[in-house]
Structures are given as C-alpha cells and as structure tokens.
Amino acid sequence: MYRAPTHRWYLERIIWLIAGIVVVGGICLGLLVHPYWFALPILAGINMIIFSFTGFCPMAVILNKTFHIKPLISRDDIDEKRALHER
C-alpha cells in the first residue's frame, strides 16, 4: 500500500486537498442549492484528465507562483540526483 508523506504541505498534497473541497463542495451545493453547482466537480474532473495527459495544472502554477509552494520533489532535486549518479 502506498502512503504519501505527510511531514509537510507540499504542492501535490495541497492540490489534492483543493480538488477534494471543490468536488465535495460542488456536490453539496448542487444537492442543496441549485443543480448548476454540479459544474464544479465536472470541471475538476476535466482538469484532472487534462493534467494526466499533458502534465499541466493551472492550480499548481497559481500556488507555485503566488505562494511559492514547492512540489514534493522539485527539478533541482532531480538534477542533483542525476549529477550524483553520473559520478
């Protein structure tokens, strides 16, 4: 069984939290307020599909550029590991 690290709030973890809030919130609002709110979980699902094919996530860009939240493994970490492996 895979268990994600929980020692800090990294970019991917925050994105999953936001996606969960959007999905649950959209369903609750759709049931209790107006059916148009069901568009929120649909749009979140479409965004997840787009990310799986392209690797582009608008929320990740916003969180990274605005709040400087770093991913669990950054490109710098990958480059450093490659450099150590090449030696």
N, C-alpha and C positions, 0 to 999 in steps of 0.2 A: 504494500500500500504506500502511495506517495503522500507525503505530508509536507506542505510548503513551509519554509522558515517563517517564524513569527517574531523574530528578535527585533525587527524594526519595520516601519511602514514604508516599504519600497513602492515604486511606481506601479508594478503589476498588481500588487495587493490592493492598492487604492482604486485602481481601475475596476477590479472585480467588485469591490465594495460599492462603487458608484453605479455599476451596471445592475447589481442586485437591488439597490434602492430604487433605480429607475423602473425596473421590471415589477417589483412588488408594489411600488407606489402607483404605477400606471394601472395595474390590475385592480388595486383597491379603489382608486379614483374612478376607473371605468365601471366598476360594480356599484359604487355608492353615489357618484355624482353624474357622470354622463358618459355614454359609450365612446365618445371621441377620445377619451383618455387612453383607450386601448392602443392608440397610435404610439404611445411611449414605449411599451415593451416590444412592439413590432419594429420600431426604429432602432432600438437597442439590439435586437436580434439581427437586423440587416447590417448594422455596424460591425457586429461580431463576425458575420460571414465575410464582409469586405476585408476585415483585418486578417482573417485566416488565409485569404488568397493573396493579399497584397502586402501585409505587414504594416500597413499604415493605420494608425489610430488617432483621430483628431483629439480625443481626450488626453492621450499620452503627450501630445505636443503641447497642449494647453498647460497641463500640470508641470511638464518639464521646463517650459519657457517662463511661465508665470511664477511658479512656486519653487522652481529648482529642485524638484523631487527626482531622485536618481533611480534607475532600474536596479533590480537585484544584482545583475551582472552587466556592467557597462562595457562599452567598446574598449575603454582603456584597460579594463581587467583582462579582456580577451587578448588584446595586443601584448600585454605584459606576459601572459601565459605562453603565447606563441614565441616571444623572444626568449623566454627561459627554456622552452622546449627545443629551440633551434641551437642552443649552445651545446 
